[in-house]
Amino acid sequence: MARKFSRSHEEGPRSEWQGTFRNDPHKGDAARSDQRRRARIEIAFEEQTVLGALFGQFDQNLVQIENRMGVYISARGNKAVIEGPDDAVARARDVLKGMHQRLLAGHEVDAGAVESLIMMSNEPTLEGILSGAPDGAPPIMIRTRKKTIVPRSAKQIEYMRALVRDDVIFALGPAGTGKTYLAVAQAVAQLISGSVQRLILSRPAVEAGERLGFLPGDMKEKVDPYLRPLYDALYDCMPPEQVERRLASGEIEIAPIAFMRGRTLADAFVILDEAQNTTPMQMKMFLTRFGQNSRMVICGDPKQTDLPGGTAASGLNDAVNRLSGVEGIGMVKFGVADVVRHPIVGRIVEAYEGKDG
């Protein structure tokens, strides 16, 4: 697609959004039919200090929107013109607006953020993600020491609200939907604010098809490989020295689910990851550890169980069947469309689920 851009990134006041749809000036019946399908809109950005980040290096963000949404975007100075099918043009306008809002709020806009806004462009919630709901509710976000996290899909909006509202939350769905990451981010935010006194992260130590054999070292060194994804999420939300200090003091605890037996987890934010690899008895034991002023999040993909052959049904599936509709328990079910990693991850998940199911 040929691109003819000339950009001028001059400073100016905060953006005012303007736009008018104009039909192409064709004649005849075919042209009039085309007019009903195609539109053109111009957007002016008065806050020009963020235009470089908005358009991307070599206009890569605009190219991504063009390729994914079937529109053409030309930009000159502080204006962008979007042309194409009327519904796609309207969505592309909302995507650019969402990108601009993120930049003004101090968030980065990378290819993943652009993709997530494209995916949410059909949702009525896109407008209020950063600006807050019409009734004056605060914006939907999680603030940690290292970053402020905003939702990247409509289902993540529902999930982030459940993380604040419900005592026990089941987050179900395929890899790449942000289940564990958002739970850890919310847990870190509550630990920093003092809402909880401890952060407990757990998962079953089940091999994912491999036979790892004897692992050397003490107990922590033996189980750490199974818990690495939880460490990764922690270090992404907190400075490394704070993570190490809180691990040493016991404010943050990372342990296999077997270590939960016999405990009462009060004043804690408790996360169970890879919950599809628990047995029904393990899940019952874990859920009944719930204590005063606590919150539990159980994350897992019911379609990706690594339990050995002959094991009873997954504890996650059993718990979902038993607890659906119970007061105080929230259930958020992600799908392939909610994958927020590289777009190819969603296509891979879809291909496997289509073949297996």
Secondary structure, 3 states (H helix, E strand, C coil): CCCCCECCCCCCCCCCCCCCCCCCCCCHHHHHHHHHHEEEEEEECCCHHHHHHHHCHHHHHHHHHHHHHCCEEEEECCEEEEEEEHHHHHHHHHHHHHHHHHHHCCCCCCHHHHHHHHHHCCCCCCCHHHHCCCCCCCCCCEECCCCEECCCCHHHHHHHHHHHHCCEEEEECCCCCCHHHHHHHHHHHHHHHCCCCEEEEEECCCCCCCCCCCCCCCHHHHHHHHHHHHHHHHHHHCCHHHHHHHHHHCCEEEEEHHHHCCCCECCEEEEECCHHHCCHHHHHHHHCCECCCCEEEEEECCCCCCCCCCCCCCHHHHHHHHHCCCCCEEEEECCHHHCCCCHHHHHHHHHHHHHHC
